[in-house]
Amino acid sequence: MEEQEKNRVNEELLYAWLKMCTALNNSRTVTDLPFNESLICSLLYQNGRQPMTATDLCRETRILKSQMNRILDSLGQRGLILRTRSQTDRRQVLIRLNPDKLTPYLVQHEKILQIVDTLLERCGRERADEIRDLFLSLAKIAGEVL
């Protein structure tokens, strides 16, 4: 690919990426929880009943440990997460969602799933796997590059 054509394609992809990010950020889809708190809740929710450590969460999100501690403290103060010491390694603190306080997260989660549903309806449901794989691939590559 010629350099000028490569630059044009890069600029168009950057523009499309910024348009998507702007649309998502400006829609205020995440209103009940700050973004990072919602992200942590989402990871814990996706992990099911398996607790995670702060180190696990830092690795998954690339959030610094000091910032992660602030996020976890905030979630803990509101009772959204539970922390327990590991039975096998007392140095580890295991974190999981508090099943009794999930409502704020689940309301927000359902709202976002409805947005995803609408996007898939418009893009074509048959492309869902392709879109997911592309997002995951781009996220993996971005993690490697950045």
PETAHU-V170229 format. One record per helix or strand of 2 or more residues. SS is the DSSP state (alpha for helix, beta for strand). FROM is the first residue (numbers start at 0). TO is the last residue. If there is no record, write none. Layout:
ss | from | to
SS | FROM | TO
SS | FROM | TO
//
This chain:
ss | from | to
alpha | 2 | 25
alpha | 34 | 45
alpha | 53 | 60
alpha | 64 | 76
beta | 80 | 84
beta | 92 | 96
alpha | 98 | 100
alpha | 102 | 122
alpha | 124 | 144
//
